[in-house]
């Protein structure tokens, strides 16, 4: 009850004013948030400075999924979501598109990518759909104008989000397991035989070094984040269309540590049910003690206590998907399809509202 | 009780006009201009004349249920207990049907704080109701509405009451008359019934508003830049369309399709809503009736009227929707039930498959409305990446 009143107050205030983030000093500027956004039929790349509003909004041809910053630079890349074939390289200071990369023929991207620690190599999940949907990681050299220099074969289908492990050379890759083909729109072609897993790939050898299978044949692992201690947290989507007879109330979020298998986080059946089979974003804090996940279909944000690996708190936010961590505040930020941005910590607070902006699936906080 | 509720609602509605001077001016201007714009009319009618009365009915039934459960537990003679138990079972059916009428409404305070599950935890695949209810009865906890409110959702709400009234062991009259736990079972029954009514009253108050406070019905029917939930008319209409699309999907898939299965061999009677009371078919109809009321406006200016007036939507689609509602209703009359015993019998299978087919047609017709109005239902929530 108290929380709800607070939320209403926050929402009512947010429509008129901008609430400064608590604990934010005057020295450093507020973080820049990057996200795709759709206004009606227009796909855009958006830069939004907390406290100041829109920095840039760049119309693009393809709908993007996740942005990321290139280390030691002012460059961000926004990757088109499936079955998109473009990567936009943006100078976030100038707010201009510097370069546009195209996928190889008969390939498309999955909306995610990750840079090597030094910012030189860009690893991009690709669908080799003319080869029965084999999942690949394309390697692009940012120092050479993002020339494509190499590729790794994953021996599986549907690589989605990936992250670099603390060792600096291992990629953790969520292999969704679902085959799609651009000629069949976004239809799922192999639900009867999908095999989703969390993969580890050594970028020095290009070999998959470990594979942890999803705990249920219709659980598709999609999004993940890595803590400094190497704990990987992965969020899933349950393919309920493959299971009209089964209402899965099992877990959707897992951790993986060392050589141990995927471990489900602890939450009640009702809390899992509230997430409606669908996790859109997984973000951990810097120390790896807390994480949040977003569930747009259920309209809930979950805060997880790591270590104990259990659900701490669940907030309702309509159409919520994007999530990021604000290190200066020690809290999280989430975005939704209604153009709202909320800070998430002990309480939920509306930070800002971008009118006629639909924040797309992922949010990046650049500090 | 029903009478009082209606009077207070009327009073609230009148006073809410007085508390919105801007709106009153707006209304006067409209009267001067002659024609009232369609959107405010649609939203106000939908909220105040369709939805609030559904919540009022639910609360009125829940009040009767609470009172009857107290009467049942106070009765001492076996005959009287038996008769009151039957009355209470009938009252539960009435309350549950009223709930099924509210259930498809996909916006409003029902979706805050897990209230939906607090009124009905369903589907309950692992039959948590039995486990948790029996454990609570066997415990030393004080059995009050407050204790129920803090317990797992599987011991709260109408599904828990169904267990306590209809289960062949946990709901048997004998369990309320004999044995160590008889009095505790009755305490829990009253506590759950009381808690249900607390929730239904809260929902009614939050929708209709209270003396000094506008309700969700006002928020819903007055979109604007300073409205925290509905910034414009389309956002509010989108919530209504979403209810029609998702509501018809839930009836088609969850209430009917999953239990019926692809053939008799795959039927799942325990996946029926309210299988214990064998009340599933009535509940399905009650939900469809609400969808139809929301579409047709229940005697006032409804979505159908709005769509006809707005002329944005192809007249053929409106005819199709009209006919598909009629076709679904006609098919309901071909099925008598109870589904729980019929699902596994081949001679009853065909009419159920036909009902499913007709619900599917209705659902896909309703699903064409958002696009033809240029309204998007959710963004990330309808995505899949």
Interface residues (C-beta under 8 A of the other chain):
Chain A: X1 X4 X8 X11 X12 X14 X15 X16 X38 X65 X81 X82 X110 X111 X160 X186 X222 X237 X244 X245 X247 X249 X268 X269 X270 X273 X274 X278 X280 X296 X297 X299 X316 X318 X319 X320 X321 X336 X337 X355 X358 X359 X360 X361
Chain B: X111 X112 X113 X114 X117 X121 X123 X125 X126 X128 X152 X153 X225 X226 X228 X229 X231 X253 X254 X257 X258 X261 X266 X268 X378 X379 X380 X381 X383 X384 X385
